[in-house]
C-alpha cells in the first residue's frame, strides 16, 4: 500500500514508526527539512520537503496513485 503522511511531528512519526514495520511504501511530507531528514534516516520512508496543501508537492509525493493520504499537521493561525 502506498501511504502519504502529511506532517512529521509527534503524531506523524508515531504513525510512520508503526506502518514502516508493515511493508508499506510511505512518503512523508513536511515543511521542516530537519524533521523530514530525521524520519528518512530513522525509517525506510521517502521524504518530501514542502507544504502538503500544495498541488505541486502532492504530485511530487505521488498522490495521484496513493492508496491513503493521512494529514497530521498542526493548524497555524
Secondary structure, 3 states (H helix, E strand, C coil): CEEEEECCCHHHHHHHHHHHHHCCEEEEEECCHHHHHHHHHHCCCEEEECCCCCHHHHHHHCHHHCCEEEECCCCCC
